[in-house]
Amino acid sequence: MRRYVVPPAICDFDARPSLLAQEINPAWEEQVKDLHRTNQKLLIANLCVELGSVAFGRKLDDYIALGNAPFSIISYHNVFLCQARYAFVQGHYYPALTAACALGERVLNHLILDLRDAFSMSREYKKLARQSSIVSWQRAINALIAWKILLPVAAKAFRKLETLRHRSLHFNPSTYGNLREDALAALKCLGSAIGEQFSAFGLQPWFIPGTLGACFVKAEYEAHPFIRAYFLKNCPLVGVNHAHSAEGGKWSLFDYKDYGEGRITDDEFRELYNNRDHARLAPTSLPPAEGIIHYQWHRVPIGT
């Protein structure tokens, strides 16, 4: 009767670059155009304070060029990715390039070391069982694909990032002339890999498709090693009538303790959730009413 839901409080993203890059559509109403201009001006003013006024024009161009930070669950990679992106925006292209390459390797290391014991009977495990860190990106990527962990888009991004890593970290005179381009490419590769593999919302095979405004984990994936390691420990198990509220930097979820006995399919859960009667949602008052479960998270901005 319940499924694990990905709460907004465990997600990290930055969609401001797309807002800055979005041009006004001539078909918009004048009121909409004015609002868009006002929002862009306010955002630029805030970024000038955040990034610093020195060389701000160049910083703003680089910030927009990076594109949005991936919509990712919060894990070990978020803070480091934020630091690498800010290095690029500040014009520190070589630190940004090397950081993106190093973080890509760190992500692969975590995936292998955190999950390999669940695949101890596999052929790939024998080659990775005793390693304290990965030696070969290709071996790690191939193993994660064989274990049905790494998604195709993420695998392709990691392979491209590996090429940039070898060209940049091993001595190569051409690095000097391609520094900004390579740093930008590396960060985009890394962002693509993280955004695909660790996304908190999307068409990943472990999410029930078609649910409105929220992502739920399919029942068949609840035992999957990757999902158990990175999602379920932070995702509450809820029924279709759960409700949430956000106040003062705290995000709360409320749900009924009892939904009765029985099991339903993912398709049945989706239909019940999408067509639920909002008058029957769990009350969000504090202290919680009798028979109500209350979950709470403190939203901590990445990079602080």
Secondary structure, 3 states (H helix, E strand, C coil): CCEEECCHHHEEEECHHHHHHCCCCCCCCHHHHHHHHHHHHHHHHHHHHHHCCCCHHHHHHHHHHHCCEEEEECCCHHHHHHHHHHHHHCCCHHHHHHHHHHHHHHHHHHHHHHHHHHHCCCHHHHHHCCCCCCCCHHHHHHHHHHCCCCCHHHHHHHHHHHHHHHHHHCCCHHHCCCHHHHHHHHHHHHHHHHHHHCECCCCCCCECCCCCCCCEECHHHCCCHHHHHHCHHHCCEECCCCEEEEECCEEEEEEECCCCCCCCCHHHHHHHHHCCCHHHCCCCCCCCCCCEEEEEEECCCCCC
